[in-house]
Amino acid sequence: MGSSMLRLVLGLSVLSCVLVTSSAQTCRNQTFSNRVFATCRDLPQLTAYLHWTYDQASGRLEIAFKHAGITSTNRWVAWAINPRNTLDPAMIGAQALVAIPQSNGSPRAYASSITSTSTTLEEGAISYPLSGLSATFENNEVTIFATLTLPNGTTSFVHVWQDGPLSGTTPREHSHETSHQNSKEILDLLSGSSTQPTGNSRQRRRNVFALFLRPNKDHKYRVYWNVYHHLVGYATIIISVVNIFEGFETIEKYVGDRYNSWKHAYIGIIGALAGIAVFLEAFTWIIVFKRRKSENKIPHGANGANGYGSRPQQV
């Protein structure tokens, strides 16, 4: 029952996250003046969205990359394709489109070929034919528009997106928070599906390996395995909850006044789930103790009316 409870709590936690963020902006309710795109995707990091129309025969790719939550003109925004088609590292070799908001007009938009991790996004030519590059900055959202021509036969590519601070007018290194480190994926231009970076597989292998070490129920060390099992389960729940709160802190600057509503709703849901979890855990242990008590109890006269079977006592 303990494992079932753990799965229930984790499942409800995931559901609560979906419910809390269901009111968030999506690419499907975004529109552009005099521009219509065939496909769009909500990117998994940094409150960003990509719209595109792709003609595979000609390689013509029209895009609109939107990054929300840019509340200051002292930041740069970039979207890039990496022709090396590698996620690690995805930055080196990326062909970037950069936008820098201006306080007195439209953002400055230009192209940059990234050759090292210490880049300052210098303006220069990129490896793809490029036209129609422009950008807008409205309602704390930077949008980059462009048309690129991809090599014949291209159906997918690695793309990355970032934002970072400025020093004067020069872009500086972006944050190394998880959301920035994972703002990359392999995008299928035809289906709109993607492949994102995978997590640390060592931890997963260790947890699976632990299952093979589980002693039998009657083994003297089974109690220690049970303690380990419960501690890992509780730790997983706690880390998941804390991680989501960290995520809220990360997106605060991107979602504005929606931050408090989402956070309070999540706290309420987690509080309710915690109450359910405590009740189920207490109920589980009550059943366990009752079962053990009944197993250890020897009923009077179990082997006969006088406790010695049907044979009469000898005097």
N, C-alpha and C positions, 0 to 999 in steps of 0.2 A: 504493500500500500504506500510505503514511503516513496518508491520510485514513481508510482502513478501520481502522487501528490506533486512531486518535483516537476513532472512533465506538464501537469495541469497549470501550476504556477508560472512556469516558463512560457507556456502557450498563451495564457492570459496576459502575461507581460508584453509579449509580442503584439497581441491583439490590441492592447491598450495604446501601444505606440502608433499603430495604424489609425486608431480612432482619433488620437490626439492630433495627428498630422493630416487627417483627411481633408481639413479645410484649407490646407496650404495651396499655394498657387501651382498650377501645372501648365505644361506647354500647350495643352489643348485649349485653354481659355485665353491664350495670348494671340493678339492680332497685330498686324503691321500695316501702315498706310501704303497702299498701292503695291503691296507685296503679299503673295500667297505661296506657301511652301507645301510640298506633297507629304512630308513626314516630319515628325518632331520627336524629341526624347527629353525626358526629365533626367538630367545628369545626376549621378548619385552623390556628388560632393559639391560643396560651396554654393548651394542655391543657384545652380546654373542650368541653362536649357539650350538645346541645339535644334534648330529648324533647318531642313534642307530639301532641295529638289535635285535629283541626280539623273542624268542621262548617260547610261552606261555606254551607249554606242559612241558618243562623242567625248566622254569623260568629263563633261561639263557639270560642275558641282556649285550650286548656289546655296549659300548658307547665311543664317542669322544666328549669331551666338549671343545669348542674353545672360548677364550676370547681375543678380539682384543683391541688395544690401550694401551697395557702395555709397556710403553716406558722406564721403569726403572727396574733394577733388585732389587730395594728396595721395591718391592710389592709382596704380596701373592695373589693367585687366588684359589678359591674353588668352587666345585659343590657338592651338597649333596641331599640325599633322606631322607625325614622325615617319618619314619614308623608310627608315630602317626596320619598321614593324616589330619593335621589341618594347615590352613593357618595363623592362629593368636593364638599364635605365631608359626611361621614355623621353627624358628631357634632351639628352645629347643628340644633336642632329635634327631636332624638331624645327619645322618651318612655321614661324609664328606670325599671327596677326595681332597687333598690339593697339590698345586704345588708352589714352591718358585724358581723363576729364579736364576741361578747362573752365575756370570760373567765369570767363567772359564770352563763352560761345560753345560751339560743338567740340567734342573731344578731338584730339589729334590722333589720327589713325595711320599706322604705317606697318610695314613688314619687317621681320627680323629673322635671320637664320642663327639658331643657337648652336654654338660650337663647344661650349664648356659650361660647367656648373657655376662658374663665377661671372656669367654673362650679365651685362647691364642692358640687354635688349637693344643693342645699337641698330639703328635703321639700316636696311640693306636689302639686296635682292634675295628672293627665295627660289627654290628649285621648281616651283609650280608656276605656270603662266597665271597671272593675277590681274583682275580688273574689278572696277566698281567698289573699291575698298572705301568704306565710310563707317562712321560710328555716331551714336546718339547717347545722350546722358539725360534721362528723365525719370523722375520719381525714384531716385536712388538706384536706378538700373542702367547699366551700360550695355548697349547692344552693338555688336560689330556685324556689318554686312560685307559680303564679298562674293566674287565668283572666281573659282579656280578650275583649272583643267588638269585632271588626273591622268596618269598613264593608261594606255589601252588595257582593258581587261580588269581594271581595279574593281573589286566588289567590297572590300573592307580595308580599314587602316587603323593604326594606333593614333589616337588623338589625346591631347592633354589640355588642361585649362588651369589658369592660375590668376591670382591677384596678389599684389604686394605693395609695399610703401614706396614713396618717392623721396629722394634727397634733392631738393630743388626741383629740377625737371628730369632727373636721372632715375630710372627704375633701380630699386635695390632688391636684395634677396627676399623671396617670399618666406612665409612662416613654414616651420617644419612640423606643425601639428598633423595628426593623422589625416584630417580632412584634406590637407594640402598634399600630403604624401600619396594619397590614394586618388587624386583627381586625374585619373587616366584610365583608359579602357580600349579594348579592341571593338570597333563599331562596324557592324554589317550594314552597309549603305542600302542594301536591297530589302532586308527584312526589318531593319531598325533594332535588332537585338544586339547585345553586347556581351563581352567577356571582361570581367573586372579582375584586378589583382587578387590573388589568393592569400589567405592568412598564413600564420605559422603552422606548418603541418607537424612539427615536432611535438607540440602540445597535444594535438589530436592523436598521434600515434601512441603517446605515453598513456593517455586515458583509455584507449582501446586495449593496449597491452595489459593494463591493470585488470581487465575482465578475465583474462586467461590465468591470472594469479589468484582468483577468488577461491578460497577454500570451500570444501563441502560444508553443508549445514551443520554436521555433527563434529566438524574439526575444531580443535581447541583454539585455533587462531582465527576462527570465523568472526568472533566478536570484534577483533581488531580491524578486520576488513570492513565490517559494518560501520565502525566508527569512522574509518577513512571515507567510506562511501557517502555517509551523511555529511561529513565536513566538506567534502568536495562539492556536493550538491548545494549546501547552504552558501558556500563561498561563491559558487557560480551565480546564484541568484543575487547576492549582494553586489558582486562585481558588475553584473548586468545593469542593475539599478543605478549604481554610481556612474557607470559609463554613459548611461543616457543623460544623467544630470550634467556630466561633462560636455556632452553633445549640445545640450541646451545653452550652456555658457558659450560654446563656440559659435552657435548660430545667432546669438542675441543681436549682434550688430547687423545681421542680414535681414531679420524678420521684424525689427522695430517693435511696435507696441503689441504685436501678437505674442511676443516672448512670454510675458507674464500670464496670459490666458492659457497658453500651452503648458507652462510649467505648473500652474495651479491645478489644471485638469489632470495632469500626470500624477501629481502628489495625491490627489483625491483617489485616483484609480489604484495607485500603489498601496495607499492606506487600506482600501477595501480588500485588495488581494492579500495584504499582510494579515488582516483579521481572519480571512478565510483560511489562510495557511496555518495560523496558530490553532484555529479550531480543529482543522483536519489532523494536525500533528498530535494534539492532545487526544483526540478521538482514537488515533492509531495506537498510541501508547496505552490507553485504557484497555483496548482490545488485547494488546500484547500481554499486559499484566494479568488480565483475567484468564487468558489462555494458559499462561504459565502456572497460574494458581490452580487451575482445574487439572492440569497435567501432573502436578506435584502432590495433589491431594489423593489419599487412599481411602476410598469409601468404607465405612464400617460394615462388616459382614459381606464384603465383596465376594468371598469364597464360600459363603454359607451363612446361615442365620447366626451362628455363634463364632464366626471367624475361623473355624477349623474345618470347613467343608461340611459334608453331610455325616461325617463320622462323629459319634458322640464322644464327649470327653471321658478320659479314663480317670477314675478316682481310687 
